[in-house]
């Protein structure tokens, strides 16, 4: 009888535990922009986003000093060696975005992240810098200011603010294929100034324009770079970068890593002259048994 009574008590306790807390007490996640589906770690748009996000202007490229600490080599799941100067960079891959979970938090250069600003994060580009990001599926393009590090996932090339992702039509999907191109603010502003002058002349209906003499034309010379290696495996490229960095070559342009034509290229540059590039190349070859050559960067 005692055993039966004890069993009844145990069943009663288990039944009470199984009822658990009421689901009505659980937080309800509401999203004012995206309908249906969830966000990773509840990182979605804010509850009161601007009415017309498409009207938010792109970032305007301008020359800014690079942040000294945020452009040092660092480790975040892997070792990264950021660029410390501007050279042609273009890469295709997957873009993701981050929203209210990080809104207001500090970026790698100490600024407050604004999910409704036009900004982004990249693992190795010099920061701050400006890039043009194009959605390769629909052709939409935006310019963002890179002021943070990330994303630290192998298949991702850039993290975008919520506003940038929205304008590219990536916010509902969470990620998507893009092309990222680094903008040199000096060239960008020079071209913009030229375009503005041209537009003004058209408005004034100036028919005649002075002929530009060959001596007055701007000569754009391709920068010279040393290619120290090209690898299918990114880790091999990183190993060579670290080996070259350990050499501590004086008066040498930055070491860079670029992905193109399905290879990770290790390059040094830009150099002002071919003689300068050749001298550094010979010095490296005397210390490291690798095949290197000087080339113009496309």
KAFEN-V114704 format. One line per field, one symbol per residue. ss: DSSP state (H for helix, E for strand, L for the rest). burial: b if it has 24 or more other ideal C-beta (glycine too) atoms within 12 Angstrom, else e. Layout:
# KAFEN-V114704
ss->???
burial->???
This chain:
# KAFEN-V114704
ss->LHHHHHHHHHHHHHHHHHHLLLHHHLLLLLLLLLLLLLLHHHLLLLLLLLLLHHHLLLLLLLLLLLLLHHHLLEELLLEELLLLLLLLLEEEEEEEEELLLLLLLELLLLLELLLLLLEEELLLLLLLEEEEEEELLLLLEEEEEEEELLLLLLLEEEEEEHHHHHHLLLLLLLEEEEEEEEELHHHHHHHHHHHHHHHHHHHLLLLLLLLLLHHHLLLLLLLEEEEEEEELLHHHHHHHHHHHHHLLLLLLLLEEEEEELLEEEEEEEEELLHHHHHHHHHHHHHHLLLLLEEEELL
burial->eeeeeeeeeeeeeeeeeeeeeeeeeeeeeebebbeeeebeeebbbbeebeeebeebebbebeeeebbeebbebeeeeeebbbbbbbbbbbbbbbbbbbbbebbeeebbbeeebbbbbbbbbbbbbbbbbbbbbbbeeeebebbbbbbbbbbeeeebbbbbbbbbbbbbbbbeebbbbbbbbbbbbeebeeeeeeeeeeeeeeeeeeeeeeeeeeeeeeeeeebbbbbbbbbeebeebbbbbeebbeeebeebbbbbbbbeeeebbbbbbbbeeeeebeebbeebeeeeebebbbbebe
